[in-house]
Amino acid sequence: MFGKEPENQTVNAGQTSIIAQGCKFDGKIDVKGTLRIEGEYRGTIGNPESLVIGKTGVVHANCTVKNAIIGGQLFGNIVAENKIELQSGSHVEGDIKTKRLVIDEGVFFEGNCSMGAGQKKAPLAGDAPAASVGAPVAEPLRK
């Protein structure tokens, strides 16, 4: 009745959830809108519209997001549907999968990066297969 919020209330995509500097949090976070982390977080992050790790943020998590801006430290894998931006001074240890990647100067990144829409292109009929590492290379015939 009075004071009761509707159960089917939609969350505005412009809302921001914040883990402030000095705050430590362990667990699983599912948010709509933007998640901004300036403190320390350990756990799992699932599907925010945007993830922002500020300069003072330290995150130990596997993340699945639409977009990410990383200015602090991330230890874990991150999958972004659209774009990941690694800002100057950021530190990332883990694998990245995204369509678009922006890396500023002064970024530390250790891991693997996979980009694109996720579908590998088949070689064209006229293309020669790539030589494998360590395979002997045939020498041209000499007359």
C-alpha positions as CSV (number, residue, x, y, z in Angstrom):
1,M,0.0,0.0,0.0
2,F,1.5,3.3,1.1
3,G,5.3,3.5,1.0
4,K,5.6,0.2,-0.8
5,E,7.7,0.4,-4.0
6,P,6.4,-1.4,-7.1
7,E,8.1,-4.7,-7.7
8,N,8.5,-4.2,-11.4
9,Q,10.3,-0.8,-11.0
10,T,12.8,-0.2,-13.8
11,V,16.2,1.1,-13.0
12,N,17.4,4.2,-14.9
13,A,20.5,3.4,-16.9
14,G,21.9,6.6,-15.7
15,Q,22.2,5.4,-12.1
16,T,25.7,5.0,-10.6
17,S,26.6,2.6,-7.8
18,I,29.9,3.5,-6.0
19,I,32.4,1.6,-3.8
20,A,34.2,4.6,-2.4
21,Q,37.8,5.1,-1.5
22,G,38.6,3.5,1.9
23,C,35.8,0.9,1.4
24,K,36.6,-2.8,1.1
25,F,34.0,-5.2,-0.2
26,D,33.9,-9.0,-1.0
27,G,31.2,-10.7,-2.8
28,K,29.1,-10.7,-6.0
29,I,27.8,-7.5,-7.5
30,D,25.0,-7.3,-10.1
31,V,24.1,-3.7,-11.0
32,K,22.3,-1.9,-13.7
33,G,23.7,1.4,-14.9
34,T,27.3,2.3,-13.9
35,L,29.5,0.7,-11.2
36,R,32.3,2.9,-10.0
37,I,35.0,1.4,-7.8
38,E,37.4,3.7,-6.0
39,G,38.0,1.4,-3.0
40,E,38.9,-2.3,-2.9
41,Y,36.7,-5.1,-4.2
42,R,37.1,-8.8,-4.5
43,G,34.6,-11.1,-6.1
44,T,32.5,-11.2,-9.3
45,I,31.0,-8.4,-11.3
46,G,28.1,-9.1,-13.6
47,N,26.7,-7.0,-16.4
48,P,26.7,-3.3,-15.5
49,E,26.2,-1.0,-18.4
50,S,29.6,0.5,-17.5
51,L,32.4,-0.4,-15.1
52,V,34.7,2.4,-14.0
53,I,37.7,1.6,-11.8
54,G,39.1,4.9,-10.5
55,K,42.8,5.7,-9.9
56,T,42.5,4.5,-6.3
57,G,40.5,1.4,-7.2
58,V,41.9,-2.2,-6.7
59,V,39.7,-5.0,-8.1
60,H,40.3,-8.7,-7.9
61,A,37.4,-10.0,-10.0
62,N,36.3,-11.6,-13.3
63,C,34.1,-9.0,-15.0
64,T,31.4,-9.2,-17.6
65,V,30.4,-5.7,-18.7
66,K,29.2,-3.7,-21.7
67,N,31.9,-1.0,-21.4
68,A,34.9,-0.5,-19.0
69,I,37.2,2.4,-18.1
70,I,40.1,1.3,-16.0
71,G,42.3,3.8,-14.3
72,G,43.3,1.8,-11.2
73,Q,44.2,-1.9,-10.8
74,L,42.4,-4.9,-12.1
75,F,43.5,-8.5,-11.3
76,G,41.2,-10.9,-13.3
77,N,39.7,-11.4,-16.7
78,I,37.4,-8.9,-18.3
79,V,34.9,-9.4,-21.1
80,A,33.3,-6.2,-22.5
81,E,30.6,-6.3,-25.1
82,N,31.6,-3.0,-26.7
83,K,34.8,-1.2,-25.4
84,I,37.5,-1.3,-22.8
85,E,39.7,1.8,-22.1
86,L,42.9,1.4,-20.1
87,Q,43.9,4.8,-18.8
88,S,47.5,6.0,-18.2
89,G,48.8,4.6,-14.9
90,S,46.4,1.6,-14.8
91,H,47.6,-1.9,-14.0
92,V,45.8,-4.9,-15.5
93,E,46.7,-8.6,-15.0
94,G,44.3,-10.9,-16.8
95,D,42.8,-11.6,-20.1
96,I,40.8,-9.1,-22.1
97,K,38.0,-9.8,-24.6
98,T,36.3,-6.9,-26.4
99,K,35.3,-5.4,-29.7
100,R,37.3,-2.2,-29.2
101,L,40.3,-1.5,-27.0
102,V,42.0,1.8,-26.1
103,I,45.3,1.7,-24.3
104,D,46.9,5.0,-23.2
105,E,50.6,5.5,-22.8
106,G,52.0,4.3,-19.4
107,V,49.6,1.3,-18.9
108,F,50.8,-2.0,-17.4
109,F,49.0,-4.9,-19.1
110,E,49.9,-8.6,-18.7
111,G,47.6,-11.2,-20.2
112,N,46.0,-12.1,-23.5
113,C,43.8,-9.9,-25.6
114,S,41.0,-11.1,-28.0
115,M,39.3,-8.5,-30.1
116,G,36.5,-8.5,-32.7
117,A,33.0,-9.8,-33.0
118,G,34.0,-13.3,-31.9
119,Q,33.8,-15.0,-35.3
120,K,37.0,-16.1,-37.0
121,K,37.2,-15.6,-40.7
122,A,37.8,-18.6,-42.9
123,P,40.7,-18.2,-45.2
124,L,39.9,-17.4,-48.8
125,A,40.3,-20.1,-51.4
126,G,43.4,-18.5,-52.9
127,D,45.1,-17.8,-49.6
128,A,48.0,-20.1,-48.6
129,P,47.8,-21.5,-45.0
130,A,50.2,-19.8,-42.5
131,A,53.3,-21.6,-41.6
132,S,53.3,-23.1,-38.1
133,V,56.1,-22.1,-35.7
134,G,59.0,-24.6,-35.8
135,A,57.8,-26.1,-39.1
136,P,60.5,-26.6,-41.8
137,V,60.3,-24.1,-44.6
138,A,60.6,-25.4,-48.2
139,E,63.4,-23.8,-50.1
140,P,62.7,-22.6,-53.7
141,L,64.0,-24.8,-56.6
142,R,67.1,-23.5,-58.2
143,K,68.0,-24.0,-61.9
